[in-house]
């Protein structure tokens, strides 16, 4: 069999996907600044508005595989007054499918947070996220070394493997926790930082009888929004890092938001219209470019990952594409409506 450069890279991706079953790297989205409650449960309900809905889709390695990595997610969160603080709640779902074996991860999470006011300008929130974590492989699509005929794999030949020929699946209870702090630097600028941990129970997710505990994950995020009175421009820097077992990821950049139309001064509904362009760098991996359109509470965005790693020789720089749609119903500002976007 003649191995072209693209074939070798495709095999490398296949090996990498198998290794990820062991390394257990979670999903990652390039527009992470819009998936806050999926990263840190302390951000549930922590936004300017009454409730918000969100969904997105990511497609990665489209040029290297007939079965590229596909990830979808959906989220809802809101809040209500509770004592002297604010109780946030929501529900998140994501599904990730990759490779010829259709390796799939599903997770349903219920983030719960409680936010308190520290002073006139700062708020602090704590959160927990109980969830159900499930992963599976469709073994009907796998092939093994003794099925190689010298020309191609023949799935009719008995694999003689100890695993069944059907689906392999395991599901476990999962738990995450986080803390989130935000402060207003002025009437038009704010900054926040959050720290969260996921898979705190380190549950065993082995398909067989082995001991394969899910690696705990530490995430740190930082977000900001900086503008001035009567300015039509807002700078929105964002950064994130995570460490999960042997896996690490660092991404840093900013959005550049240009106001088209200001929000209504006479109603509680969010009428602001703007267009945002973003540039980010994921260290040793990709440059991320995105465009987001905000209008009347809706947000529509798309991003493109330009691959900069050694895989770019085979991908031609085409790493991933991502799309999202969100809706935020606004309410008059006050406690429980922190100035976040």
C-alpha positions as CSV (number, residue, x, y, z in Angstrom):
1,X,0.0,0.0,0.0
2,X,1.4,3.4,-1.0
3,X,1.4,5.9,1.8
4,X,1.0,9.4,0.7
5,X,1.7,12.3,3.1
6,X,-2.0,12.8,3.5
7,X,-2.5,9.2,4.4
8,X,0.2,9.3,7.0
9,X,-1.3,12.4,8.5
10,X,-4.7,10.7,8.5
11,X,-3.2,7.7,10.3
12,X,-1.6,10.1,12.8
13,X,-5.0,11.6,13.5
14,X,-6.5,8.1,13.9
15,X,-3.8,7.2,16.4
16,X,-4.4,10.5,18.1
17,X,-8.1,9.8,18.4
18,X,-7.4,6.4,19.9
19,X,-4.9,8.0,22.3
20,X,-7.5,10.6,23.3
21,X,-9.7,7.8,24.6
22,X,-6.9,7.2,27.1
23,X,-5.8,10.8,27.5
24,X,-9.5,11.8,27.8
25,X,-9.2,15.3,26.5
26,X,-12.6,17.0,26.7
27,X,-14.4,19.0,24.0
28,X,-13.1,22.4,23.2
29,X,-14.7,25.3,21.4
30,X,-12.9,28.1,19.7
31,X,-15.6,30.6,20.7
32,X,-15.2,29.6,24.4
33,X,-16.2,33.1,25.6
34,X,-19.8,32.2,24.6
35,X,-19.9,28.8,26.4
36,X,-19.2,30.0,29.9
37,X,-21.6,27.9,31.8
38,X,-20.3,24.8,30.1
39,X,-16.8,25.6,31.4
40,X,-17.7,27.0,34.8
41,X,-21.0,26.3,36.6
42,X,-20.5,29.5,38.7
43,X,-21.4,31.6,35.6
44,X,-24.9,30.1,35.4
45,X,-27.4,33.0,35.3
46,X,-24.5,35.4,35.6
47,X,-25.3,37.8,32.7
48,X,-27.2,40.9,31.9
49,X,-30.6,39.7,31.1
50,X,-33.4,37.4,32.3
51,X,-32.5,34.1,30.5
52,X,-30.4,33.0,27.6
53,X,-30.4,30.1,25.1
54,X,-27.4,28.9,23.2
55,X,-26.5,26.2,20.7
56,X,-23.4,25.6,18.6
57,X,-21.8,23.2,16.1
58,X,-18.1,22.4,15.5
59,X,-16.6,20.4,12.6
60,X,-12.9,19.6,12.7
61,X,-10.4,17.8,10.4
62,X,-12.8,17.9,7.5
63,X,-10.0,17.7,4.9
64,X,-8.3,14.7,6.5
65,X,-11.1,12.2,7.2
66,X,-14.4,11.0,5.8
67,X,-15.6,11.0,9.4
68,X,-14.4,14.3,10.9
69,X,-14.8,15.3,14.5
70,X,-18.3,16.7,15.0
71,X,-19.4,18.4,18.2
72,X,-22.7,20.0,19.1
73,X,-23.9,21.6,22.3
74,X,-27.0,23.4,23.7
75,X,-27.5,25.4,26.9
76,X,-30.0,27.3,28.8
77,X,-29.6,29.3,32.0
78,X,-31.4,31.9,34.1
79,X,-31.7,33.0,37.8
80,X,-33.9,34.2,40.6
81,X,-33.5,36.1,43.9
82,X,-32.6,33.9,46.9
83,X,-32.1,35.7,50.2
84,X,-29.4,38.3,49.8
85,X,-28.0,36.7,46.7
86,X,-28.9,35.3,43.3
87,X,-29.4,31.6,42.5
88,X,-28.5,30.7,39.0
89,X,-29.5,27.5,37.3
90,X,-29.4,25.9,33.8
91,X,-29.0,22.8,31.8
92,X,-26.2,22.0,29.3
93,X,-25.9,19.2,26.8
94,X,-23.1,18.3,24.4
95,X,-22.4,15.4,21.9
96,X,-19.0,14.7,20.4
97,X,-18.5,12.1,17.7
98,X,-15.1,11.3,16.0
99,X,-13.4,8.7,13.8
100,X,-14.5,5.7,11.8
101,X,-15.5,3.9,15.0
102,X,-17.9,6.7,15.8
103,X,-16.3,7.3,19.2
104,X,-19.0,9.3,21.0
105,X,-19.1,11.3,24.2
106,X,-22.4,12.7,25.6
107,X,-22.9,14.8,28.7
108,X,-25.9,16.4,30.4
109,X,-25.0,18.9,33.0
110,X,-27.1,20.9,35.5
111,X,-25.1,24.0,36.6
112,X,-26.2,25.7,39.8
113,X,-24.7,28.9,41.1
114,X,-25.1,31.4,43.9
115,X,-23.8,35.0,43.5
116,X,-23.3,37.6,46.1
117,X,-22.5,41.3,45.9
118,X,-19.1,42.1,47.5
119,X,-19.4,45.9,47.0
120,X,-20.9,48.4,44.6
121,X,-18.9,47.2,41.7
122,X,-17.9,43.6,42.4
123,X,-19.7,40.2,42.5
124,X,-18.6,36.7,43.4
125,X,-20.3,33.5,42.5
126,X,-19.9,29.8,43.4
127,X,-21.2,26.9,41.4
128,X,-21.7,23.1,41.2
129,X,-22.5,21.0,38.2
130,X,-23.8,17.5,38.7
131,X,-24.0,15.7,35.4
132,X,-24.3,12.4,33.6
133,X,-21.2,11.5,31.5
134,X,-21.5,8.7,28.8
135,X,-19.1,7.5,26.1
136,X,-19.4,4.8,23.5
137,X,-17.8,3.2,20.5
138,X,-19.6,1.4,17.6
139,X,-17.5,-1.7,17.4
140,X,-19.2,-2.7,14.2
141,X,-17.1,-0.2,12.3
142,X,-13.7,-1.3,13.8
143,X,-11.1,-3.5,12.1
144,X,-8.2,-5.5,13.6
145,X,-4.8,-6.7,12.6
146,X,-5.8,-10.3,11.8
147,X,-8.5,-9.0,9.4
148,X,-5.9,-7.5,7.1
149,X,-5.6,-9.5,3.9
150,X,-2.5,-7.8,2.6
151,X,-4.6,-5.6,0.3
152,X,-7.5,-4.4,2.5
153,X,-9.3,-5.1,5.8
154,X,-12.0,-7.8,5.6
155,X,-14.6,-7.3,8.4
156,X,-16.1,-10.8,7.7
157,X,-13.0,-12.4,9.1
158,X,-13.4,-13.2,12.9
159,X,-11.5,-10.6,14.9
160,X,-10.8,-13.0,17.8
161,X,-11.0,-10.0,20.1
162,X,-12.5,-10.3,23.6
163,X,-14.9,-7.3,23.0
164,X,-18.3,-7.7,21.5
165,X,-19.2,-6.9,17.9
166,X,-21.8,-4.4,18.9
167,X,-21.7,-1.0,20.7
168,X,-19.5,-0.5,23.7
169,X,-20.9,2.0,26.2
170,X,-20.3,3.3,29.7
171,X,-22.1,6.0,31.7
172,X,-21.3,7.5,35.0
173,X,-22.2,10.3,37.4
174,X,-19.9,13.3,37.1
175,X,-19.4,16.5,39.1
176,X,-17.8,19.9,38.6
177,X,-17.4,23.0,40.6
178,X,-16.2,26.6,40.1
179,X,-15.8,30.1,41.3
180,X,-16.3,33.3,39.3
181,X,-15.4,36.9,40.1
182,X,-16.4,40.0,38.2
183,X,-15.7,43.7,38.8
184,X,-16.8,46.9,37.0
185,X,-13.9,49.1,36.3
186,X,-16.2,51.9,35.1
187,X,-19.7,52.3,33.8
188,X,-18.5,51.1,30.5
189,X,-15.8,48.5,31.4
190,X,-15.6,45.3,33.4
191,X,-13.3,42.4,34.0
192,X,-13.8,38.8,35.2
193,X,-11.9,35.7,36.1
194,X,-13.0,32.2,36.8
195,X,-11.5,28.9,38.1
196,X,-13.3,25.6,37.7
197,X,-12.7,21.9,38.1
198,X,-14.5,19.1,36.2
199,X,-14.6,15.3,36.6
200,X,-14.0,15.7,40.3
201,X,-15.2,12.2,41.0
202,X,-12.6,10.8,38.6
203,X,-15.0,8.0,37.7
204,X,-13.9,4.8,36.0
205,X,-14.9,5.0,32.3
206,X,-13.2,1.8,31.1
207,X,-15.1,-0.1,28.4
208,X,-13.8,-3.3,29.8
209,X,-12.8,-4.3,33.3
210,X,-9.7,-2.1,33.5
211,X,-9.2,0.9,35.8
212,X,-9.4,3.9,33.6
213,X,-10.3,6.9,35.8
214,X,-11.4,10.0,34.0
215,X,-8.7,12.7,34.4
216,X,-9.7,15.7,36.5
217,X,-9.7,19.0,34.6
218,X,-8.6,22.4,35.8
219,X,-9.8,25.4,33.8
220,X,-9.0,29.1,34.2
221,X,-10.8,31.8,32.2
222,X,-10.5,35.6,32.0
223,X,-12.9,37.9,30.1
224,X,-13.1,41.7,29.7
225,X,-15.0,44.4,28.0
226,X,-13.5,47.9,27.7
227,X,-15.2,51.0,26.2
228,X,-15.8,54.7,26.9
229,X,-18.8,57.0,27.0
230,X,-20.2,57.7,23.5
231,X,-17.8,55.3,21.9
232,X,-18.9,52.9,19.2
233,X,-16.0,50.6,19.8
234,X,-15.6,48.0,22.5
235,X,-12.5,45.9,23.1
236,X,-13.3,42.4,24.4
237,X,-10.2,40.4,25.4
238,X,-10.6,36.7,26.4
239,X,-8.3,34.0,27.5
240,X,-8.5,30.4,28.7
241,X,-6.2,27.6,29.8
242,X,-6.9,24.1,30.9
243,X,-4.9,21.2,32.2
244,X,-6.4,17.7,32.1
245,X,-3.9,14.8,32.8
246,X,-1.2,15.1,30.1
247,X,-3.3,17.5,28.0
248,X,-2.9,21.3,28.1
249,X,-4.4,24.1,26.1
250,X,-3.8,27.9,26.1
251,X,-5.8,30.4,24.0
252,X,-5.6,34.2,24.1
253,X,-7.0,36.9,22.0
254,X,-9.7,39.6,21.7
255,X,-12.9,40.6,20.0
256,X,-13.3,44.0,18.4
257,X,-17.0,45.1,18.7
258,X,-18.3,47.9,16.5
259,X,-21.7,49.5,17.4
260,X,-24.2,49.8,14.7
261,X,-27.2,50.8,16.7
262,X,-27.6,51.5,20.5
263,X,-30.2,49.8,22.7
264,X,-33.5,51.4,23.4
265,X,-33.7,53.9,26.3
266,X,-37.4,53.5,26.8
267,X,-38.0,49.7,27.1
268,X,-36.4,46.8,29.0
269,X,-35.7,44.9,25.8
270,X,-32.2,44.7,24.4
271,X,-32.1,46.4,21.0
272,X,-28.3,46.9,20.6
273,X,-26.9,46.0,17.2
274,X,-23.2,45.5,16.6
275,X,-20.7,43.4,14.7
276,X,-17.7,41.9,16.3
277,X,-14.5,40.5,14.7
278,X,-12.2,38.4,16.8
279,X,-8.6,37.1,16.5
280,X,-7.2,34.4,18.8
281,X,-4.1,32.2,19.1
282,X,-4.3,28.7,20.5
283,X,-0.7,28.0,21.4
284,X,1.1,25.6,19.1
285,X,-2.1,24.7,17.4
286,X,-4.1,27.3,15.5
287,X,-5.0,30.9,14.7
288,X,-8.7,31.5,15.3
289,X,-10.7,34.1,13.4
290,X,-14.4,34.8,14.1
291,X,-17.2,37.1,13.3
292,X,-20.2,37.7,15.5
293,X,-23.4,39.7,14.8
294,X,-25.4,40.9,17.7
295,X,-29.0,42.2,17.1
296,X,-32.0,42.5,19.4
297,X,-30.8,39.9,21.9
298,X,-29.7,37.4,19.2
299,X,-26.1,36.5,18.6
300,X,-25.0,34.7,15.4
301,X,-21.3,33.7,15.1
302,X,-18.9,31.7,13.0
303,X,-15.2,31.0,13.5
304,X,-12.5,29.4,11.4
305,X,-9.3,27.7,12.8
306,X,-6.2,28.1,10.7
307,X,-4.1,25.1,11.6
308,X,-0.4,26.1,12.5
309,X,0.8,22.8,13.8
310,X,2.7,20.1,11.9
311,X,-0.6,18.8,10.6
312,X,-1.0,21.9,8.5
313,X,1.1,20.1,5.8
314,X,-1.9,17.8,5.3
315,X,-4.8,20.0,6.2
316,X,-3.7,23.0,4.1
317,X,-4.3,25.1,7.2
318,X,-8.0,24.0,7.4
319,X,-8.4,23.1,11.1
320,X,-12.1,23.5,12.1
321,X,-15.2,25.5,11.5
322,X,-17.6,26.5,14.3
323,X,-21.1,28.2,14.3
324,X,-23.3,29.4,17.1
325,X,-26.7,30.9,17.7
326,X,-27.8,32.5,21.0
327,X,-30.7,34.5,22.3
328,X,-30.8,36.6,25.5
329,X,-34.0,38.0,26.9
330,X,-33.1,41.2,28.7
331,X,-34.6,42.8,31.8
332,X,-34.0,46.1,33.6
333,X,-30.5,46.2,35.1
334,X,-30.1,45.8,38.8
335,X,-28.7,43.1,41.2
336,X,-28.8,39.9,39.3
337,X,-28.2,41.6,36.0
338,X,-24.4,42.0,36.1
339,X,-22.9,43.9,33.2
340,X,-21.6,41.0,31.1
341,X,-21.9,40.2,27.4
